[in-house]
Every structure is written in structure tokens, then in C-alpha cells.
Amino acid sequence: MKIYAIASGAAVALALVIAPPASASVKAGASCKKAGQSLKVSGRKFTCVKKGSKLVWNKGVVVKKAPSAAASTAATAAPAAPAMATPMATKSAEPTKSAEPVAAGYTMERVKANSTSSSCWTVISGNVYDLTKWIGSHPGGSGAITSLCGTDGTSGFNAMHRNQSKPEARLAGYLLGPLAK
């Protein structure tokens, strides 16, 4: 009986070491399987991006919880049974619909609003990046980055770094998400 207990305990411990929870493997720089895949873990949304020849999770973006959306979901669940409550359910679901475009991507207006060295966003190849923390670290000087703030920096980035894996890999760490069309 003791041998069975020890063996089963060892098997459980080994299983936990070999197969950690899925959320533990989702962290910045850890490998992922499908580019563009997104997961929410511990209040952050991580996106799988290509870094050089590898697929890795980006730094993640803080996800704000919308209490009004949860309240509208709860409000729609109760009156959904009566047929007359359907129009009310549609009205209470409108705030959720207005939140969807934000989830679909960032607008150019939001990028333009972040055009300073204290908040520097740019668009490169259809994706929005927050380069604020990279301004002081760029090997070519801070001016190379501040010139991209609030703009579509695709041509500027490609002029200097086209087909170079190191700058593209560094850029992937600053990804916020796709630009909304």
C-alpha cells in the first residue's frame, strides 16, 4: 500500500512538472504555435507574434474590465425568456457592441493622439506599436523613433530595416495590436 501511495504521488508530481498549466506558458518571449493567436491571462492580453524565425508571445496589453458590459449581460440573461423582453435585451446589449471596434484593433486617430516622446505610438505594416520605452534605447538615436510617433512609420522602418531579423524581433516586443481598417 505504501509503495502504491509513493508511486501515485510521484506520478502526480511528475505530471505537474512535465505538463504545467497552460497559463504558465503564456508569458513574454515564450514560444507559441500560431501567429495572431491571442490569450488573456492574469488581466493581460498576449498575442503570438513572429520574432525572427520563431513564434513567441509579445509583452501583453493590460485588459480593462468593463463592469457595464457584465451588467448588461446579466440584465439580458433574466428577461430573455419572455418574448416581449427581446427589444429591451437589444438595447442593453448596445454598449457591448460599441466596445467591439476597440477589440478589433486600434484606430489611426488613437495613434495620432499618441504622438509625443512621452507616449509614442506608430503603425508599421498594419500593426500598432508603443515605442515610448524604446526611444532612449534606439542605437540610431531618439530622433529616429520620435519621427515615427503618431504616424504610419512603415516606410521609415522599412527604409532602414527591411528584411533584418533583429530590428523586426525587437519591434515585436512593442506590439499593441492590429490597426483597425
FIMAR-241983 format. One record per residue (C-alpha): residue number from 1; residue in one letter; x, y, z. Coordinates in steps of 0.2 Angstrom, whole numbers, always signed. Layout:
BEGIN
{NUM, "a", {X, Y, Z}}
...
END
This chain:
BEGIN
{1, "m", {+0, +0, +0}}
{2, "k", {+14, +12, +4}}
{3, "i", {+23, +8, -12}}
{4, "y", {+7, +12, -22}}
{5, "a", {+5, +29, -12}}
{6, "i", {+23, +34, -16}}
{7, "a", {+21, +29, -34}}
{8, "s", {+5, +38, -37}}
{9, "g", {+12, +54, -28}}
{10, "a", {+27, +53, -39}}
{11, "a", {+17, +51, -54}}
{12, "v", {+6, +66, -50}}
{13, "a", {+22, +77, -46}}
{14, "l", {+30, +72, -62}}
{15, "a", {+14, +76, -72}}
{16, "l", {+14, +93, -64}}
{17, "v", {+32, +96, -69}}
{18, "i", {+30, +89, -87}}
{19, "a", {+13, +97, -91}}
{20, "p", {+12, +114, -82}}
{21, "p", {-4, +124, -83}}
{22, "a", {-7, +132, -100}}
{23, "s", {-7, +150, -92}}
{24, "a", {+11, +147, -85}}
{25, "s", {+17, +145, -103}}
{26, "v", {+10, +161, -109}}
{27, "k", {+22, +175, -105}}
{28, "a", {+33, +187, -115}}
{29, "g", {+46, +178, -125}}
{30, "a", {+39, +160, -123}}
{31, "s", {+36, +151, -138}}
{32, "c", {+18, +149, -146}}
{33, "k", {+11, +140, -161}}
{34, "k", {+0, +151, -171}}
{35, "a", {+4, +169, -176}}
{36, "g", {-10, +181, -172}}
{37, "q", {-17, +170, -158}}
{38, "s", {-22, +179, -143}}
{39, "l", {-25, +174, -125}}
{40, "k", {-30, +183, -109}}
{41, "v", {-20, +178, -94}}
{42, "s", {-20, +187, -77}}
{43, "g", {-28, +203, -84}}
{44, "r", {-16, +204, -99}}
{45, "k", {-20, +200, -117}}
{46, "f", {-5, +191, -125}}
{47, "t", {-3, +190, -144}}
{48, "c", {+8, +177, -153}}
{49, "v", {+20, +186, -165}}
{50, "k", {+34, +181, -176}}
{51, "k", {+51, +186, -169}}
{52, "g", {+64, +182, -182}}
{53, "s", {+61, +164, -187}}
{54, "k", {+52, +159, -171}}
{55, "l", {+34, +162, -165}}
{56, "v", {+33, +170, -147}}
{57, "w", {+21, +179, -135}}
{58, "n", {+23, +198, -135}}
{59, "k", {+23, +208, -119}}
{60, "g", {+5, +208, -117}}
{61, "v", {-8, +223, -115}}
{62, "v", {-17, +226, -99}}
{63, "v", {-36, +222, -102}}
{64, "k", {-48, +233, -93}}
{65, "k", {-63, +225, -86}}
{66, "a", {-79, +234, -91}}
{67, "p", {-92, +232, -77}}
{68, "s", {-106, +239, -88}}
{69, "a", {-104, +225, -101}}
{70, "a", {-105, +212, -87}}
{71, "a", {-121, +221, -80}}
{72, "s", {-129, +221, -97}}
{73, "t", {-125, +203, -99}}
{74, "a", {-133, +199, -83}}
{75, "a", {-148, +210, -87}}
{76, "t", {-151, +201, -104}}
{77, "a", {-150, +184, -96}}
{78, "a", {-165, +186, -85}}
{79, "p", {-178, +194, -97}}
{80, "a", {-173, +183, -112}}
{81, "a", {-186, +170, -108}}
{82, "p", {-202, +181, -111}}
{83, "a", {-205, +186, -129}}
{84, "m", {-208, +204, -125}}
{85, "a", {-191, +207, -117}}
{86, "t", {-182, +204, -133}}
{87, "p", {-182, +223, -138}}
{88, "m", {-175, +228, -121}}
{89, "a", {-161, +214, -122}}
{90, "t", {-156, +223, -139}}
{91, "k", {-155, +240, -131}}
{92, "s", {-145, +234, -116}}
{93, "a", {-133, +225, -127}}
{94, "e", {-128, +241, -137}}
{95, "p", {-113, +245, -125}}
{96, "t", {-106, +229, -129}}
{97, "k", {-107, +232, -147}}
{98, "s", {-98, +249, -146}}
{99, "a", {-84, +240, -137}}
{100, "e", {-81, +228, -151}}
{101, "p", {-71, +240, -163}}
{102, "v", {-58, +243, -149}}
{103, "a", {-56, +224, -148}}
{104, "a", {-54, +223, -167}}
{105, "g", {-39, +235, -167}}
{106, "y", {-33, +252, -164}}
{107, "t", {-38, +267, -175}}
{108, "m", {-27, +279, -183}}
{109, "e", {-35, +293, -173}}
{110, "r", {-28, +284, -157}}
{111, "v", {-11, +283, -165}}
{112, "k", {-11, +301, -169}}
{113, "a", {-16, +305, -151}}
{114, "n", {+0, +297, -145}}
{115, "s", {+12, +307, -155}}
{116, "t", {+24, +313, -141}}
{117, "s", {+40, +306, -134}}
{118, "s", {+30, +303, -118}}
{119, "s", {+18, +292, -127}}
{120, "c", {+24, +287, -144}}
{121, "w", {+13, +275, -155}}
{122, "t", {+17, +271, -173}}
{123, "v", {+9, +260, -186}}
{124, "i", {+21, +248, -196}}
{125, "s", {+14, +236, -208}}
{126, "g", {-4, +237, -202}}
{127, "n", {+1, +234, -183}}
{128, "v", {+1, +247, -170}}
{129, "y", {+17, +248, -158}}
{130, "d", {+20, +258, -142}}
{131, "l", {+38, +263, -144}}
{132, "t", {+39, +275, -129}}
{133, "k", {+51, +264, -119}}
{134, "w", {+62, +261, -135}}
{135, "i", {+65, +280, -138}}
{136, "g", {+80, +282, -127}}
{137, "s", {+87, +265, -131}}
{138, "h", {+87, +265, -150}}
{139, "p", {+105, +263, -157}}
{140, "g", {+102, +276, -171}}
{141, "g", {+96, +289, -158}}
{142, "s", {+80, +295, -151}}
{143, "g", {+76, +306, -166}}
{144, "a", {+74, +290, -177}}
{145, "i", {+60, +285, -166}}
{146, "t", {+52, +301, -162}}
{147, "s", {+50, +305, -180}}
{148, "l", {+38, +290, -181}}
{149, "c", {+27, +295, -166}}
{150, "g", {+9, +297, -171}}
{151, "t", {+11, +292, -189}}
{152, "d", {+12, +277, -201}}
{153, "g", {+30, +273, -199}}
{154, "t", {+30, +258, -211}}
{155, "s", {+41, +267, -225}}
{156, "g", {+53, +274, -212}}
{157, "f", {+55, +257, -204}}
{158, "n", {+57, +248, -220}}
{159, "a", {+69, +260, -227}}
{160, "m", {+81, +256, -213}}
{161, "h", {+77, +239, -208}}
{162, "r", {+69, +229, -222}}
{163, "n", {+72, +210, -221}}
{164, "q", {+83, +212, -205}}
{165, "s", {+78, +200, -192}}
{166, "k", {+85, +209, -176}}
{167, "p", {+75, +225, -178}}
{168, "e", {+59, +215, -183}}
{169, "a", {+61, +204, -167}}
{170, "r", {+64, +220, -156}}
{171, "l", {+49, +228, -164}}
{172, "a", {+38, +213, -160}}
{173, "g", {+40, +216, -141}}
{174, "y", {+31, +233, -143}}
{175, "l", {+16, +227, -152}}
{176, "l", {-1, +233, -146}}
{177, "g", {-12, +226, -159}}
{178, "p", {-18, +227, -177}}
{179, "l", {-24, +244, -185}}
{180, "a", {-42, +244, -187}}
{181, "k", {-47, +246, -206}}
END
